[in-house]
Amino acid sequence: MADKKKQKQCILDACRATLRIPAFCNDYDDEIADVIEAARAELVAGGVRPEKATDDDDGRIRLAIKVYVKANFGMDNPDADGFMKSFECMLTSMSGDSLYRAEPRDE
């Protein structure tokens, strides 16, 4: 469990850096963590296997999460639409890749 917490902290640090928030400033960590979890949920909802969506060692997953965070952090982001389009392209690519694709559920 400690490794998972450390891994999540690493993606939090990476997202903080992506947002150009200094490492010493953790005022927004709760909000960033919520957006990270939303990004993971979007990946799974879009067809990425849950175990891949939580694999912070995978560069494509890390990049997709960081792009999603850039699109959804803060209230007045003029670049949000562009970042969301980038995220959606990455999601489409991953959901079509057998390494990432979740198997369809029988219902």
C-alpha positions in Angstrom: 0.0 0.0 0.0 2.9 2.4 0.7 4.2 1.8 -2.8 0.8 2.8 -4.3 0.7 5.9 -2.2 4.3 6.8 -3.3 3.3 6.1 -6.9 0.3 8.4 -6.6 2.4 11.1 -5.0 4.8 10.9 -8.0 2.0 11.5 -10.5 0.7 14.3 -8.3 4.2 15.9 -8.3 4.3 15.5 -12.1 0.9 17.1 -12.5 1.9 20.0 -10.2 5.0 20.6 -12.4 2.9 20.4 -15.5 0.7 23.1 -14.1 3.8 25.1 -13.3 3.0 25.1 -9.6 6.2 25.1 -7.5 7.1 21.9 -5.7 6.9 23.6 -2.3 3.3 24.7 -2.9 0.8 22.0 -2.0 -2.2 24.3 -1.6 -3.9 22.7 -4.6 -2.9 19.1 -4.1 -6.5 18.0 -3.1 -8.0 19.5 -6.3 -5.2 18.1 -8.5 -5.6 14.7 -6.9 -9.4 14.8 -7.7 -8.7 15.7 -11.3 -6.2 12.9 -11.5 -8.8 10.4 -10.3 -11.3 11.9 -12.8 -8.8 11.3 -15.6 -8.3 7.7 -14.6 -12.1 7.2 -14.5 -12.4 8.8 -18.0 -9.7 6.4 -19.3 -11.6 3.4 -17.9 -14.9 4.7 -19.2 -13.3 5.2 -22.6 -12.2 1.5 -22.8 -8.8 1.4 -21.1 -8.2 -1.5 -18.8 -8.4 -0.4 -15.1 -5.0 -1.8 -14.3 -3.5 0.2 -17.1 -5.3 3.4 -16.1 -3.6 3.2 -12.7 -0.1 2.3 -14.2 1.8 5.5 -13.5 5.0 3.9 -14.9 3.4 3.9 -18.4 4.4 7.0 -20.3 1.2 7.1 -22.3 -1.0 7.0 -19.2 1.1 9.6 -17.4 0.9 11.9 -20.4 -2.8 11.4 -20.8 -3.4 12.2 -17.1 -1.2 15.3 -17.3 -3.1 16.6 -20.4 -6.4 15.9 -18.7 -5.2 17.8 -15.6 -4.1 20.8 -17.8 -7.6 20.8 -19.4 -9.6 20.6 -16.2 -7.6 22.4 -13.5 -8.8 25.9 -12.6 -11.8 27.8 -13.8 -10.7 30.1 -16.6 -8.4 28.1 -19.0 -8.6 29.4 -22.6 -6.6 26.2 -23.7 -9.0 23.7 -22.1 -10.7 22.7 -25.3 -7.4 22.0 -27.0 -6.1 19.9 -24.1 -9.4 17.9 -24.0 -9.2 17.2 -27.7 -5.6 16.0 -27.2 -6.8 13.8 -24.3 -9.6 12.4 -26.4 -7.2 11.5 -29.2 -4.9 9.7 -26.7 -7.9 7.9 -25.3 -9.0 6.8 -28.7 -5.5 5.6 -29.5 -5.2 3.6 -26.3 -8.7 2.1 -26.5 -7.8 0.7 -29.9 -4.5 -0.7 -28.8 -4.6 -4.3 -27.5 -2.1 -3.4 -24.8 -4.6 -1.0 -23.2 -8.0 -2.1 -24.4 -10.4 -3.5 -21.9 -12.3 -6.6 -23.0 -16.0 -6.0 -23.7 -18.2 -7.2 -20.9 -20.9 -9.8 -21.5 -24.2 -8.5 -20.4 
